[in-house]
Amino acid sequence: MPADETPTDAETACFEAGIKFGSLYHQFAGTPVSPESAPDLATAMEESIENQPHCRAVTVDVRTAELEAELAESTADYTELTGRFLEVEIVVDYEGCTVVTRMAMEDGYPLMRLESVRE
């Protein structure tokens, strides 16, 4: 076992990115959303997560075409926000280590992934 088990800056940056994604997803899942309210909701999500430590940038795209398709089969004017309606990029900077993460639909699932780590 290594004598020093202190996480590296890259490991800490990746952990921070995971925290931000967990916060974003679980804080906003279930929020009522419509094509008209989607831009305001995306901005609220971005600004909320950007408040967290080490967060450099958050970009949220609510997939309005998918929202409209869902609502075309419904009598309601809104639906619940789920990961299938989101594309997200979160950039974290920790001690000069920059981590880029993304969430997008893959095979019907909102997959969160680590895109790059730069020291």
C-alpha positions in Angstrom: 0.0 0.0 0.0 1.4 3.4 -0.9 2.6 5.6 2.0 0.8 8.7 0.7 -2.8 8.1 -0.1 -3.7 11.8 -0.5 -5.8 12.4 -3.6 -4.1 14.1 -6.5 -5.4 17.5 -7.7 -6.8 15.6 -10.8 -8.6 13.1 -8.6 -10.0 15.9 -6.5 -11.1 17.9 -9.6 -12.9 14.8 -10.9 -14.6 14.3 -7.5 -15.8 17.9 -7.5 -17.2 17.5 -11.0 -19.2 14.4 -9.8 -20.6 16.4 -6.9 -21.7 19.1 -9.2 -23.5 16.6 -11.5 -25.2 14.9 -8.6 -26.4 18.3 -7.4 -27.6 19.4 -10.8 -29.4 16.2 -11.6 -31.1 15.5 -8.3 -31.9 19.1 -7.4 -33.8 19.7 -10.7 -35.2 16.3 -11.6 -39.0 16.4 -11.5 -39.2 20.2 -12.0 -42.2 21.1 -14.1 -40.9 22.2 -17.6 -42.4 23.3 -20.9 -40.8 24.5 -24.1 -41.6 28.1 -23.0 -40.0 27.8 -19.5 -37.0 25.7 -20.7 -34.6 28.6 -21.3 -35.3 30.1 -17.9 -34.9 26.7 -16.2 -31.6 26.1 -18.0 -30.3 29.5 -16.8 -31.4 28.7 -13.2 -29.6 25.4 -13.3 -26.4 26.9 -14.7 -26.3 29.7 -12.2 -27.1 27.4 -9.3 -24.3 25.0 -10.0 -21.8 27.7 -10.9 -22.1 28.9 -7.2 -20.4 25.8 -6.0 -16.6 25.8 -5.2 -14.2 25.2 -8.1 -16.9 25.4 -10.8 -15.7 27.4 -13.7 -18.6 26.9 -16.1 -21.9 25.1 -16.6 -23.8 24.9 -19.8 -27.3 23.4 -19.8 -29.3 22.8 -23.0 -32.9 21.6 -22.4 -33.8 19.6 -25.5 -37.0 21.4 -26.5 -37.7 19.2 -29.5 -37.9 16.2 -27.2 -40.1 18.2 -24.8 -42.5 19.2 -27.6 -42.7 15.5 -28.8 -43.5 14.4 -25.3 -46.2 17.1 -24.9 -47.7 16.3 -28.3 -49.0 13.1 -26.9 -50.3 14.7 -23.7 -53.2 17.0 -22.6 -50.8 18.9 -20.3 -48.8 22.0 -21.1 -45.8 20.8 -19.2 -43.9 17.7 -18.1 -41.4 16.7 -15.5 -37.7 17.4 -16.2 -35.7 14.2 -16.6 -32.2 13.5 -17.9 -33.5 12.6 -21.3 -34.4 16.3 -21.8 -30.9 17.6 -20.9 -27.5 18.0 -22.4 -25.0 19.4 -19.9 -21.3 20.4 -19.7 -19.6 21.2 -16.4 -16.1 22.5 -16.2 -14.2 22.4 -12.9 -10.9 23.9 -12.0 -9.1 22.7 -8.9 -5.6 23.9 -8.2 -4.9 24.4 -11.9 -6.3 21.1 -13.0 -9.2 21.5 -15.4 -11.8 18.8 -15.8 -14.5 18.8 -18.5 -17.6 16.6 -18.0 -20.7 16.1 -20.1 -24.1 14.5 -19.8 -26.0 13.5 -22.9 -28.4 10.7 -24.0 -26.7 7.5 -25.0 -28.8 4.4 -25.9 -31.8 5.9 -24.2 -30.0 6.8 -21.0 -28.7 10.2 -19.7 -25.0 9.2 -19.4 -22.6 11.4 -17.4 -19.0 11.1 -18.5 -15.5 12.6 -17.9 -14.4 14.1 -21.2 -10.9 15.5 -20.3 -8.5 16.2 -17.5 -5.8 18.9 -18.1 -3.1 19.8 -15.6 
